[in-house]
Amino acid sequence: MSRCRFFIFVSFFFFLETIDGQSFNIGSIAGINASQISGDGLAGFNKGGLLLGGYVNSDLNSKINVQFEIVYSEKGSRKLPRNDQGDTESFLLRMNYVEVPLMIRLKNNKFTYDVGLYYGRLVYQYLEDENGPFDIPEQLNQFNNNDFGALVGINFNFTKHLVMNWRISNSLSAVRDHDSGENFRFNNGMFHTVLSFSMRYELFEKNGS
């Protein structure tokens, strides 16, 4: 069984066991990402992207909640040219994933704090520079199809159904190894770092017996 299927299976099984006989909520997610890749020689959250999906959550008690999500997440890296400074180089990397985050959430009045893990499966990849689209040569390291990472976030409940979420996530395993093969402490490849902003709308609520 692949890491993808194993993580999804374990996450979903854990969540089903958690909500068995309890109340749960189902909602939709729509937002944007600002992303960068550490280790690619560029800096700044210059790559924008969409964040779309849905969630299911359930209360463990009055203060603690567990949430399972399935989202489409656009990540990557970008460098814009600075023609006024004589810099004509540009770079664009699009990496789009289907992700499965699983998190524990602490509720405090209108705020909820998230901490958890996610697994992402790469579904689309695109590279472009000032000369146009290109592919990584076969003899060099390719991007991994899997992205496993951690996240923390904060939610603000405007109403019972409408929630604003801010989140930062970071890869725990490299999405691409350095071509040199060299490692130095934590610098052993390329890692996603993503700032996300989204609105969540609760569509359905079921009260447990």
C-alpha atoms as a printed R data frame, in Angstrom:
    type eleno elety resid chain resno       x      y       z
1   ATOM     1    CA   MET     A     1   0.000  0.000   0.000
2   ATOM     2    CA   SER     A     2   1.423  3.409  -0.975
3   ATOM     3    CA   ARG     A     3   2.048  6.156   1.591
4   ATOM     4    CA   CYS     A     4  -0.823  8.107   0.014
5   ATOM     5    CA   ARG     A     5  -3.399  5.369   0.471
6   ATOM     6    CA   PHE     A     6  -2.063  4.431   3.885
7   ATOM     7    CA   PHE     A     7  -2.263  8.004   5.225
8   ATOM     8    CA   ILE     A     8  -5.746  8.565   3.780
9   ATOM     9    CA   PHE     A     9  -6.957  5.207   5.100
10  ATOM    10    CA   VAL     A    10  -5.564  5.771   8.603
11  ATOM    11    CA   SER     A    11  -6.842  9.361   8.721
12  ATOM    12    CA   PHE     A    12 -10.302  8.431   7.535
13  ATOM    13    CA   PHE     A    13 -10.495  5.397   9.846
14  ATOM    14    CA   PHE     A    14  -9.383  7.535  12.804
15  ATOM    15    CA   PHE     A    15 -11.968 10.145  11.952
16  ATOM    16    CA   LEU     A    16 -14.793  7.604  11.556
17  ATOM    17    CA   GLU     A    17 -13.915  6.115  14.936
18  ATOM    18    CA   THR     A    18 -13.918  9.602  16.435
19  ATOM    19    CA   ILE     A    19 -17.336 10.672  15.146
20  ATOM    20    CA   ASP     A    20 -19.085  7.332  15.697
21  ATOM    21    CA   GLY     A    21 -22.258  8.132  17.613
22  ATOM    22    CA   GLN     A    22 -21.347 11.811  17.921
23  ATOM    23    CA   SER     A    23 -22.480 14.985  16.257
24  ATOM    24    CA   PHE     A    24 -20.546 16.208  13.242
25  ATOM    25    CA   ASN     A    25 -20.476 19.129  10.814
26  ATOM    26    CA   ILE     A    26 -19.784 19.235   7.065
27  ATOM    27    CA   GLY     A    27 -18.627 22.366   5.269
28  ATOM    28    CA   SER     A    28 -16.991 23.860   2.185
29  ATOM    29    CA   ILE     A    29 -13.634 25.659   1.846
30  ATOM    30    CA   ALA     A    30 -12.688 28.420  -0.616
31  ATOM    31    CA   GLY     A    31  -9.535 30.510  -0.383
32  ATOM    32    CA   ILE     A    32  -6.099 31.449  -1.674
33  ATOM    33    CA   ASN     A    33  -2.493 30.386  -1.066
34  ATOM    34    CA   ALA     A    34   0.704 32.424  -1.040
35  ATOM    35    CA   SER     A    35   3.617 30.008  -1.374
36  ATOM    36    CA   GLN     A    36   7.359 29.656  -1.700
37  ATOM    37    CA   ILE     A    37   9.838 26.788  -1.881
38  ATOM    38    CA   SER     A    38  12.817 26.842   0.431
39  ATOM    39    CA   GLY     A    39  15.959 25.540  -1.217
40  ATOM    40    CA   ASP     A    40  15.251 26.849  -4.731
41  ATOM    41    CA   GLY     A    41  17.379 29.994  -4.339
42  ATOM    42    CA   LEU     A    42  14.341 32.305  -4.400
43  ATOM    43    CA   ALA     A    43  12.676 34.059  -1.485
44  ATOM    44    CA   GLY     A    44   9.231 35.462  -0.854
45  ATOM    45    CA   PHE     A    45   5.651 34.216  -0.949
46  ATOM    46    CA   ASN     A    46   5.251 35.292  -4.562
47  ATOM    47    CA   LYS     A    47   3.288 32.346  -5.980
48  ATOM    48    CA   GLY     A    48  -0.479 32.693  -5.612
49  ATOM    49    CA   GLY     A    49  -2.922 29.843  -5.954
50  ATOM    50    CA   LEU     A    50  -6.383 28.506  -5.178
51  ATOM    51    CA   LEU     A    51  -7.478 26.485  -2.164
52  ATOM    52    CA   LEU     A    52 -10.782 24.630  -2.612
53  ATOM    53    CA   GLY     A    53 -12.383 21.696  -0.864
54  ATOM    54    CA   GLY     A    54 -14.480 20.491   2.034
55  ATOM    55    CA   TYR     A    55 -14.242 19.328   5.627
56  ATOM    56    CA   VAL     A    56 -15.904 17.208   8.275
57  ATOM    57    CA   ASN     A    57 -15.389 17.893  11.969
58  ATOM    58    CA   SER     A    58 -16.665 16.573  15.253
59  ATOM    59    CA   ASP     A    59 -16.403 17.658  18.887
60  ATOM    60    CA   LEU     A    60 -14.485 15.409  21.264
61  ATOM    61    CA   ASN     A    61 -15.666 17.616  24.133
62  ATOM    62    CA   SER     A    62 -16.698 21.233  24.663
63  ATOM    63    CA   LYS     A    63 -13.165 22.510  23.957
64  ATOM    64    CA   ILE     A    64 -11.507 20.033  21.578
65  ATOM    65    CA   ASN     A    65 -12.514 19.232  18.022
66  ATOM    66    CA   VAL     A    66 -11.066 16.957  15.317
67  ATOM    67    CA   GLN     A    67 -11.276 17.854  11.609
68  ATOM    68    CA   PHE     A    68 -10.683 15.933   8.369
69  ATOM    69    CA   GLU     A    69 -10.366 17.794   5.039
70  ATOM    70    CA   ILE     A    70  -9.976 17.032   1.354
71  ATOM    71    CA   VAL     A    71  -8.699 20.050  -0.599
72  ATOM    72    CA   TYR     A    72  -7.258 21.067  -3.952
73  ATOM    73    CA   SER     A    73  -4.218 23.247  -3.246
74  ATOM    74    CA   GLU     A    74  -2.066 25.214  -5.718
75  ATOM    75    CA   LYS     A    75   1.530 25.749  -4.577
76  ATOM    76    CA   GLY     A    76   4.910 26.567  -6.084
77  ATOM    77    CA   SER     A    77   7.419 29.361  -6.530
78  ATOM    78    CA   ARG     A    78   7.730 32.497  -8.646
79  ATOM    79    CA   LYS     A    79  10.233 35.187  -9.559
80  ATOM    80    CA   LEU     A    80   9.163 38.231 -11.534
81  ATOM    81    CA   PRO     A    81  11.609 40.132 -13.761
82  ATOM    82    CA   ARG     A    82  12.773 43.604 -12.733
83  ATOM    83    CA   ASN     A    83  13.312 45.199 -16.100
84  ATOM    84    CA   ASP     A    84  13.831 48.645 -14.584
85  ATOM    85    CA   GLN     A    85  16.874 47.208 -12.754
86  ATOM    86    CA   GLY     A    86  18.177 45.266 -15.737
87  ATOM    87    CA   ASP     A    87  17.004 41.918 -14.337
88  ATOM    88    CA   THR     A    88  15.163 40.059 -17.097
89  ATOM    89    CA   GLU     A    89  15.184 36.635 -15.441
90  ATOM    90    CA   SER     A    90  11.848 35.116 -14.479
91  ATOM    91    CA   PHE     A    91  10.756 31.799 -13.045
92  ATOM    92    CA   LEU     A    92   7.430 30.079 -12.431
93  ATOM    93    CA   LEU     A    93   6.778 26.720 -10.808
94  ATOM    94    CA   ARG     A    94   3.224 25.479 -10.450
95  ATOM    95    CA   MET     A    95   2.627 22.410  -8.292
96  ATOM    96    CA   ASN     A    96  -1.006 21.501  -7.711
97  ATOM    97    CA   TYR     A    97  -2.002 18.911  -5.124
98  ATOM    98    CA   VAL     A    98  -4.948 17.012  -3.760
99  ATOM    99    CA   GLU     A    99  -4.379 17.173  -0.009
100 ATOM   100    CA   VAL     A   100  -5.789 15.404   3.016
101 ATOM   101    CA   PRO     A   101  -5.213 17.393   6.250
102 ATOM   102    CA   LEU     A   102  -6.093 15.886   9.637
103 ATOM   103    CA   MET     A   103  -5.972 18.115  12.695
104 ATOM   104    CA   ILE     A   104  -6.832 18.572  16.341
105 ATOM   105    CA   ARG     A   105  -8.536 21.880  17.124
106 ATOM   106    CA   LEU     A   106  -8.857 23.841  20.373
107 ATOM   107    CA   LYS     A   107 -11.912 26.076  20.723
108 ATOM   108    CA   ASN     A   108 -11.838 29.348  22.661
109 ATOM   109    CA   ASN     A   109 -15.000 31.441  22.327
110 ATOM   110    CA   LYS     A   110 -15.134 32.621  18.689
111 ATOM   111    CA   PHE     A   111 -11.587 31.414  17.957
112 ATOM   112    CA   THR     A   112 -10.424 27.896  17.126
113 ATOM   113    CA   TYR     A   113  -6.737 26.908  16.917
114 ATOM   114    CA   ASP     A   114  -5.577 24.130  14.549
115 ATOM   115    CA   VAL     A   115  -2.559 21.845  14.628
116 ATOM   116    CA   GLY     A   116  -2.132 18.811  12.435
117 ATOM   117    CA   LEU     A   117  -0.567 16.926   9.559
118 ATOM   118    CA   TYR     A   118  -1.352 16.710   5.869
119 ATOM   119    CA   TYR     A   119  -0.607 14.425   2.950
120 ATOM   120    CA   GLY     A   120  -0.587 15.807  -0.609
121 ATOM   121    CA   ARG     A   121  -0.511 14.038  -3.959
122 ATOM   122    CA   LEU     A   122   0.896 15.989  -6.907
123 ATOM   123    CA   VAL     A   123  -1.611 16.147  -9.780
124 ATOM   124    CA   TYR     A   124  -0.056 18.871 -11.983
125 ATOM   125    CA   GLN     A   125   3.407 20.352 -12.492
126 ATOM   126    CA   TYR     A   126   4.582 23.195 -14.735
127 ATOM   127    CA   LEU     A   127   7.912 25.046 -15.053
128 ATOM   128    CA   GLU     A   128   8.655 28.210 -16.995
129 ATOM   129    CA   ASP     A   129  11.435 30.792 -17.203
130 ATOM   130    CA   GLU     A   130  12.123 33.832 -19.375
131 ATOM   131    CA   ASN     A   131  12.685 31.495 -22.337
132 ATOM   132    CA   GLY     A   132   9.367 29.673 -21.970
133 ATOM   133    CA   PRO     A   133   8.180 26.319 -20.558
134 ATOM   134    CA   PHE     A   134  10.782 23.643 -19.772
135 ATOM   135    CA   ASP     A   135  11.178 20.265 -18.066
136 ATOM   136    CA   ILE     A   136  13.804 19.095 -15.582
137 ATOM   137    CA   PRO     A   137  16.362 16.925 -17.463
138 ATOM   138    CA   GLU     A   138  15.900 13.211 -16.803
139 ATOM   139    CA   GLN     A   139  19.408 12.845 -15.352
140 ATOM   140    CA   LEU     A   140  18.579 15.345 -12.581
141 ATOM   141    CA   ASN     A   141  16.358 14.868  -9.549
142 ATOM   142    CA   GLN     A   142  12.648 15.140 -10.252
143 ATOM   143    CA   PHE     A   143   9.933 16.475  -7.960
144 ATOM   144    CA   ASN     A   144   8.368 13.878  -5.690
145 ATOM   145    CA   ASN     A   145   4.729 13.035  -6.273
146 ATOM   146    CA   ASN     A   146   4.110 13.053  -2.517
147 ATOM   147    CA   ASP     A   147   4.175 15.914  -0.028
148 ATOM   148    CA   PHE     A   148   3.888 15.214   3.700
149 ATOM   149    CA   GLY     A   149   3.872 18.105   6.133
150 ATOM   150    CA   ALA     A   150   2.584 19.885   9.233
151 ATOM   151    CA   LEU     A   151   0.245 22.829   9.695
152 ATOM   152    CA   VAL     A   152  -0.992 25.294  12.276
153 ATOM   153    CA   GLY     A   153  -3.892 27.666  11.901
154 ATOM   154    CA   ILE     A   154  -6.413 29.955  13.538
155 ATOM   155    CA   ASN     A   155 -10.120 30.327  12.831
156 ATOM   156    CA   PHE     A   156 -12.552 33.117  13.628
157 ATOM   157    CA   ASN     A   157 -16.278 32.367  13.683
158 ATOM   158    CA   PHE     A   158 -18.231 35.288  12.258
159 ATOM   159    CA   THR     A   159 -21.442 33.299  12.670
160 ATOM   160    CA   LYS     A   160 -22.352 29.710  13.457
161 ATOM   161    CA   HIS     A   161 -21.919 28.849   9.771
162 ATOM   162    CA   LEU     A   162 -19.319 31.313   8.436
163 ATOM   163    CA   VAL     A   163 -15.660 30.922   9.503
164 ATOM   164    CA   MET     A   164 -12.452 32.723   8.465
165 ATOM   165    CA   ASN     A   165  -9.243 30.661   8.545
166 ATOM   166    CA   TRP     A   166  -5.548 31.618   8.449
167 ATOM   167    CA   ARG     A   167  -3.028 28.781   8.157
168 ATOM   168    CA   ILE     A   168   0.663 28.121   7.605
169 ATOM   169    CA   SER     A   169   1.892 24.740   6.407
170 ATOM   170    CA   ASN     A   170   5.354 23.367   5.729
171 ATOM   171    CA   SER     A   171   6.676 20.168   4.168
172 ATOM   172    CA   LEU     A   172   8.350 17.756   6.566
173 ATOM   173    CA   SER     A   173   9.874 15.695   3.757
174 ATOM   174    CA   ALA     A   174  11.667 17.221   0.763
175 ATOM   175    CA   VAL     A   175   9.577 17.603  -2.390
176 ATOM   176    CA   ARG     A   176  12.808 17.525  -4.402
177 ATOM   177    CA   ASP     A   177  16.372 16.576  -3.474
178 ATOM   178    CA   HIS     A   178  19.290 18.840  -4.298
179 ATOM   179    CA   ASP     A   179  20.957 17.860  -7.573
180 ATOM   180    CA   SER     A   180  24.327 17.878  -5.803
181 ATOM   181    CA   GLY     A   181  23.070 15.259  -3.353
182 ATOM   182    CA   GLU     A   182  24.605 17.245  -0.499
183 ATOM   183    CA   ASN     A   183  22.849 17.777   2.824
184 ATOM   184    CA   PHE     A   184  23.624 20.265   5.569
185 ATOM   185    CA   ARG     A   185  21.624 19.990   8.794
186 ATOM   186    CA   PHE     A   186  18.014 20.698   7.789
187 ATOM   187    CA   ASN     A   187  18.981 21.818   4.285
188 ATOM   188    CA   ASN     A   188  18.464 18.491   2.545
189 ATOM   189    CA   GLY     A   189  16.226 19.501  -0.329
190 ATOM   190    CA   MET     A   190  13.304 21.700  -1.326
191 ATOM   191    CA   PHE     A   191  10.288 22.221   0.936
192 ATOM   192    CA   HIS     A   192   6.940 23.936   0.472
193 ATOM   193    CA   THR     A   193   5.972 26.758   2.795
194 ATOM   194    CA   VAL     A   194   2.419 28.013   2.286
195 ATOM   195    CA   LEU     A   195   0.368 30.801   3.848
196 ATOM   196    CA   SER     A   196  -3.353 30.198   3.337
197 ATOM   197    CA   PHE     A   197  -6.416 32.360   3.803
198 ATOM   198    CA   SER     A   198  -9.857 30.846   3.357
199 ATOM   199    CA   MET     A   199 -13.503 31.170   4.185
200 ATOM   200    CA   ARG     A   200 -15.385 28.113   5.424
201 ATOM   201    CA   TYR     A   201 -19.136 27.682   5.300
202 ATOM   202    CA   GLU     A   202 -20.874 25.011   7.309
203 ATOM   203    CA   LEU     A   203 -23.352 23.265   5.027
204 ATOM   204    CA   PHE     A   204 -24.692 20.469   7.172
205 ATOM   205    CA   GLU     A   205 -24.919 19.611  10.859
206 ATOM   206    CA   LYS     A   206 -25.904 16.279  12.395
207 ATOM   207    CA   ASN     A   207 -26.560 15.903  16.073
208 ATOM   208    CA   GLY     A   208 -25.508 12.629  17.643
209 ATOM   209    CA   SER     A   209 -27.934 10.456  19.527
